[in-house]
Structure formats: C-alpha cells, structure tokens
Amino acid sequence: MIRLVVALLVGLLVFVDVAPAFAQNDTIIVAQQQRRRTLFDLLFGDEPKPAPPPVVVQQPKPRAPTVSLPPPKPQVEKASDATRLAVFGDSLAIDLSRALERFYAEDPNLIVINQGVSSSGFVRNDFFDWDKAIADQIAKDSFDLAVVIIGVNDRQEIKVGSQTYVPLTEQWNVAYQSRISGFLNKLRAARKPVIWIGLPPMSKDDYSAAISQISNIQRLASLAGGAEFLDIYERFLGEDGKFSAFGPDVSGQNARMRKDDGIHFSAEGSDKLAFYLSQTIRSFYRAGGLSIAVVDPLLGTDAAAMLRPPFQGLGQTRLLEVAGAVIPLSRVPARAGELVTASGLVSPAAPFSLDDLMAAPVGRVDAFGVGIVPEAAPVEDASPL
C-alpha cells in the first residue's frame, strides 16, 4: 500500500514538471514567469505571498519662484549741446570718472569725459607730459569744465633741466608748484573753470604724510591759479581721526571706501567722492548748462585789475568779499568794546599840516609810523654829595 502511494506521488511530480511542456507558447511564457511548485507545496500548500510593497506617491516638487534681475534703466540720450565735464589725473581720476558717469547717468545735459592716465603725475613729465596734454585738449575744445585729481605717483625725484631734486625739499616744492601753475594758467587763459580735488589719507603713515604735503602744495597752486580746491581729507577719516578703509556711503550705510592697497577708492568710495564733488560742480553747472561769469561786479572800480578767476565760483566770491563788494550774511560785524570819544577837544579850523603829522609822537593815531620819539625826562643824579 505504501509503495502505491509513493508511486502515485512520484507520478504526480513528473506530471507537474512535464505538463508545461505540452502547453501553448503563451502558456509557457506564463509558467516561466511563475515560481516552480515543489513537493512541500503539494503536501502543505503554497507559501503565503509577501505583501506588495507600499505604493510611494511622489509629491510634485514646488516650483521655485522665478527670480529675474530688474530691467536696466533706459539709457538717457545726451543733448547735443550738453556740458562736457572732463576728469584729468591719474588712476584716481579714472575711478572718479566712472562714478561721475553713474551720478549723472540720467542727466541729459552733462557728459563725463574720462581723461585719466594711470601712473601719471606732474613729476615724471618724461613718462606723460600733462602740460602738453592739456594744451592739446584746449586746442581741440574737447571740454567745458575740468576736474583734476592727481598726485599719488608724485613722491619721487623731480628733474628740472640738469638738476634733480629730492622729494618734498624746498627746491622740489618750488618746481612742483611751478608745473601745476603752468597747467592751470593754460586753463585759465582758455577760460575753462577748474575744480581741483585734494588727496585723501593713505593707509601707510609715511606715505600719507608725504601725500598730504603734496596736496597742500596743490592747494596753494590751485588757489593762486583761480581753481576751486575741494578738500576731501577729513571726509575719509575714521572715527579716531586716522585712515579707515570703511565708512558711511552716500546712503549712510557702513561700506568699504578704499581698495586693499590703501590708496585707491572702491566703487562705493568713488560714488561718495562724486557726491561731494557734485556740490562744488553746482557752483558752475546747473541742469540747463554751464554758468560762466557774464557780469563783472567790479567793473569800473579800482579792484577790477586785481588778479582773480575769469569765472564765478567760490574763489571769486571770496575775492569779492576782500574787495568789499560782497558781504556774506553769516559775517558778524566786529564791535568795539569802548567808544573812542573826543570830548573837550576843539576841532581845528584847518586840517593838520604835514609838519604837525611829522611831529606827532610815536603811538598816536596820526603818527602813521613816522612820528618822533618823545624825549626822555632827565634823570636826577642821586649820588651823595
């Protein structure tokens, strides 16, 4: 009996293994895709099927908001008769001209012309001759208003003829000022207004001290040559009164004002300088164009022959104050502490004669510095008898 049961099981197994071979092609494909049944499956049933993996539903990723740059400002077309502002100088002038272009970008009546030359100055005229360059630009009539900032390369020996002078010596100062004066005289003869910008503090102490001396020479020469001098030194000092690479920008926010070399201005520093400069430019330029002297308030007076700028501006205003033609509202008149009275004196019937003036004792108001010295009283002989 047992043998019969075993034979039936073996036959059944053979049938299970061979049966797919007699099936159709599509059935074979299905059988091949299924797991083969074993004797364990026949006796105890199929293994429980594993639960299907959970279906992962991918949430759509939120799209990032589209960020776009603000549209560029439309280019303002400059007027054909716009005022031409030329910036002359060294690498500081190059950075300043870019800042002025940004500052006046929306002003159709002013054009900024970059005339800066890197590594140039008034000492090495063999490298670049500013005296010749300004003469050429004046001959071409290429500008209406000149801005000058220069000097960071001028702390070196200056050669005049066969003589060479050490920087910042007396002879060097005279030669340097003479070259600046020649430069300004050409601009003055051409009736070109000039704004000369002083030099800022530098990071290295010895270099900063030398640049300050050079800036002072430029101040004297520019004032004598009829130019407006814009002193920016204190504008770029730190709270401790020393050099600082940082400071408030035009909006009042703390920003880097100077580049890493401690000499040149950063973009923010150049913008700040352009803002300060624009206040002085207003003395000559209005939105409608350049304002040059059209009326001479000293015409017909003794002061008309005085040496003065050929254009209106801060320098001319100061000169008019000296001449007495202009009295600033801020000036408080000096008041005497005591009144000088002449009570009890009788006015002479006739004016003083020249002999009377010469006889006036020294120290009296009518002596005019040429009076006589009063004789000293005789000293009594105090020696004992």
ABEGO torsion letter per residue (X at the ends): XAAAAAAAAAAAAAAAAAAAAABBAAAAAAAAABBBBBAAAAAAEBBBBBBBBBBBBBBBBBBBBBBBBBBBBBBBBBBAABBBBBBBEBAAAAAAAAAAAAAAAABAABBBBBABBBGBEAABAAABBAAAAAAAAAAAGABABBBBBBGAAABBBBBBEABBBBBGBAAAAAAAAAAAAAAAAAAAAAGBBBBBBBBBBBABAAAAAAAAAAAAAAAAAAAAAGBBBBBAAAAABBAAGBBBABEBBAAGBBBBABBAAGABBBAAAAAAAAAAAAAAAAAABBAAEBBBBABBAABGBAAAABBBBABBEAAAAAAAAAAGABBBAABBBBBBABBBBABGBBBBABBBBAAAAAABBBGBAAAGGABBBBBBBBBBBABBX
